[in-house]
Amino acid sequence: MRIRLGLIASIFFSLSGLCLAAPFEPPRGSELRAELLNTFRPLAAFDLGAPIEFRVLELSVDGDIAFARLMAQRPGGAEIDMAATPMVQWRYVDPFEVDGPRFEVFYVQERGHWQVVEYGLGSSDVWWWGYRCDVFGSLLPRYGC
């Protein structure tokens, strides 16, 4: 009987720890942080051209969802000339409609791989508010979700 109670107690406490888990920022150099940034890199390069690096403004993971705010730059920290990007040169986006090379990215993890669900580039407002709060709200409390 004691073994069974001990087993039940250990299962309960290990599962309750999962329920109380809070969103966290993967540390620099971690495999998870690199995976999230590398998952998004081809999409950012499609808009801004390669090569591209990110300065992480915000990165939060909660289980199988993640949110990032990233500032794109050229290797070594060089600024991106928005007028010379593929989205302006080839897709005729007005560079004055984009508030810089800043991205907001929503991720989900499915079958062990991170995928980008949606992203915004150069937004001047919180475009996802209300729209994404139902799924990603635990990552966005400072934005009113």
Kinemage of the C-alpha trace (Angstrom):
@kinemage 1
@onewidth
@group {chain A} dominant
@subgroup {mainchain}
@vectorlist {calphas} color= white
{ca met a 1} P 0.000 0.000 0.000
{ca arg a 2} L 2.827 2.434 0.857
{ca ile a 3} L 4.538 1.785 -2.452
{ca arg a 4} L 1.308 2.498 -4.319
{ca leu a 5} L 0.734 5.746 -2.384
{ca gly a 6} L 4.344 6.780 -2.977
{ca leu a 7} L 3.985 6.051 -6.673
{ca ile a 8} L 0.731 7.981 -6.910
{ca ala a 9} L 2.238 10.914 -4.991
{ca ser a 10} L 5.325 11.056 -7.200
{ca ile a 11} L 3.200 10.985 -10.374
{ca phe a 12} L 0.930 13.710 -8.987
{ca phe a 13} L 3.802 16.022 -8.054
{ca ser a 14} L 5.641 15.492 -11.332
{ca leu a 15} L 2.474 16.266 -13.326
{ca ser a 16} L 1.591 19.253 -11.162
{ca gly a 17} L 5.019 20.685 -11.978
{ca leu a 18} L 4.147 20.486 -15.654
{ca cys a 19} L 0.889 22.326 -15.082
{ca leu a 20} L 2.697 25.125 -13.265
{ca ala a 21} L 5.425 25.492 -15.878
{ca ala a 22} L 5.836 29.070 -16.982
{ca pro a 23} L 6.977 30.441 -20.324
{ca phe a 24} L 10.751 30.835 -20.507
{ca glu a 25} L 13.399 32.337 -22.771
{ca pro a 26} L 15.839 29.795 -24.191
{ca pro a 27} L 19.347 30.984 -23.272
{ca arg a 28} L 21.916 32.151 -25.821
{ca gly a 29} L 23.779 29.246 -27.315
{ca ser a 30} L 21.029 26.749 -26.531
{ca glu a 31} L 19.886 24.230 -29.114
{ca leu a 32} L 16.253 25.352 -28.756
{ca arg a 33} L 17.075 29.011 -29.384
{ca ala a 34} L 19.131 28.125 -32.471
{ca glu a 35} L 16.374 25.858 -33.780
{ca leu a 36} L 13.720 28.575 -33.448
{ca leu a 37} L 15.865 31.224 -35.151
{ca asn a 38} L 16.996 28.860 -37.908
{ca thr a 39} L 13.410 27.768 -38.564
{ca phe a 40} L 12.457 31.365 -39.294
{ca arg a 41} L 15.633 32.446 -41.119
{ca pro a 42} L 14.555 31.321 -44.671
{ca leu a 43} L 11.307 33.284 -44.392
{ca ala a 44} L 13.133 36.402 -43.248
{ca ala a 45} L 15.670 35.969 -46.060
{ca phe a 46} L 12.812 35.728 -48.567
{ca asp a 47} L 11.684 39.211 -47.510
{ca leu a 48} L 15.005 40.886 -46.715
{ca gly a 49} L 17.610 38.868 -48.612
{ca ala a 50} L 20.467 36.754 -47.307
{ca pro a 51} L 22.674 36.611 -45.343
{ca ile a 52} L 20.724 37.554 -42.250
{ca glu a 53} L 21.240 37.516 -38.477
{ca phe a 54} L 18.784 38.250 -35.688
{ca arg a 55} L 19.040 40.367 -32.601
{ca val a 56} L 16.524 38.816 -30.222
{ca leu a 57} L 14.261 41.422 -28.660
{ca glu a 58} L 11.960 38.856 -27.062
{ca leu a 59} L 11.767 35.053 -27.204
{ca ser a 60} L 9.363 32.992 -25.156
{ca val a 61} L 8.516 29.285 -25.185
{ca asp a 62} L 5.655 27.545 -23.393
{ca gly a 63} L 5.474 23.836 -24.137
{ca asp a 64} L 4.791 23.447 -27.848
{ca ile a 65} L 4.231 27.132 -28.664
{ca ala a 66} L 6.678 30.013 -28.984
{ca phe a 67} L 6.719 33.728 -29.768
{ca ala a 68} L 9.628 35.879 -30.918
{ca arg a 69} L 10.264 39.535 -31.632
{ca leu a 70} L 13.402 39.793 -33.731
{ca met a 71} L 15.402 42.608 -35.282
{ca ala a 72} L 17.038 41.501 -38.521
{ca gln a 73} L 20.514 42.665 -39.477
{ca arg a 74} L 23.358 41.710 -41.758
{ca pro a 75} L 26.239 39.641 -40.332
{ca gly a 76} L 28.316 41.621 -37.886
{ca gly a 77} L 25.410 43.917 -37.024
{ca ala a 78} L 25.252 45.921 -40.254
{ca glu a 79} L 21.929 47.641 -40.869
{ca ile a 80} L 19.641 46.364 -43.625
{ca asp a 81} L 18.908 48.798 -46.444
{ca met a 82} L 15.161 48.230 -46.803
{ca ala a 83} L 15.109 49.772 -50.307
{ca ala a 84} L 17.538 47.073 -51.516
{ca thr a 85} L 15.572 44.073 -50.195
{ca pro a 86} L 13.793 41.475 -52.361
{ca met a 87} L 10.390 42.502 -51.020
{ca val a 88} L 10.952 46.034 -52.354
{ca gln a 89} L 12.946 45.211 -55.495
{ca trp a 90} L 10.908 42.246 -56.732
{ca arg a 91} L 7.558 42.410 -54.979
{ca tyr a 92} L 7.227 46.210 -55.091
{ca val a 93} L 6.489 46.734 -51.403
{ca asp a 94} L 6.829 50.401 -50.485
{ca pro a 95} L 9.716 50.544 -47.974
{ca phe a 96} L 7.987 53.413 -46.172
{ca glu a 97} L 5.109 51.070 -45.286
{ca val a 98} L 7.462 48.858 -43.284
{ca asp a 99} L 8.601 50.103 -39.888
{ca gly a 100} L 12.072 48.582 -40.122
{ca pro a 101} L 13.347 45.006 -40.265
{ca arg a 102} L 11.577 43.861 -37.081
{ca phe a 103} L 9.616 40.612 -37.008
{ca glu a 104} L 6.980 39.124 -34.724
{ca val a 105} L 6.897 35.345 -35.144
{ca phe a 106} L 4.491 32.684 -33.866
{ca tyr a 107} L 5.662 29.061 -33.748
{ca val a 108} L 4.140 25.683 -32.926
{ca gln a 109} L 5.960 22.426 -32.401
{ca glu a 110} L 4.473 19.424 -34.165
{ca arg a 111} L 6.009 15.948 -34.259
{ca gly a 112} L 9.196 17.266 -32.678
{ca his a 113} L 9.788 20.088 -35.176
{ca trp a 114} L 9.150 23.814 -34.838
{ca gln a 115} L 7.087 25.465 -37.554
{ca val a 116} L 6.265 29.101 -38.173
{ca val a 117} L 2.516 29.629 -37.990
{ca glu a 118} L 2.515 33.303 -38.862
{ca tyr a 119} L 4.764 36.325 -38.804
{ca gly a 120} L 4.644 40.063 -39.289
{ca leu a 121} L 7.356 42.371 -40.606
{ca gly a 122} L 7.785 46.002 -39.624
{ca ser a 123} L 4.456 46.298 -37.843
{ca ser a 124} L 3.729 49.541 -36.063
{ca asp a 125} L 0.985 48.005 -33.910
{ca val a 126} L 0.151 44.794 -32.059
{ca trp a 127} L -1.559 43.158 -35.037
{ca trp a 128} L -2.065 39.816 -33.317
{ca trp a 129} L -3.941 41.119 -30.279
{ca gly a 130} L -7.159 39.190 -29.824
{ca tyr a 131} L -6.510 37.204 -32.976
{ca arg a 132} L -3.736 35.037 -31.527
{ca cys a 133} L -4.433 35.417 -27.803
{ca asp a 134} L -6.561 32.265 -27.712
{ca val a 135} L -3.620 29.980 -28.552
{ca phe a 136} L -0.552 32.062 -27.656
{ca gly a 137} L -1.937 34.072 -24.718
{ca ser a 138} L 0.409 32.513 -22.161
{ca leu a 139} L 3.326 34.035 -24.105
{ca leu a 140} L 1.761 37.479 -24.489
{ca pro a 141} L 0.573 38.694 -21.067
{ca arg a 142} L 2.423 42.001 -21.376
{ca tyr a 143} L 0.385 42.700 -24.529
{ca gly a 144} L -2.948 42.299 -22.799
{ca cys a 145} L -3.703 38.670 -23.656
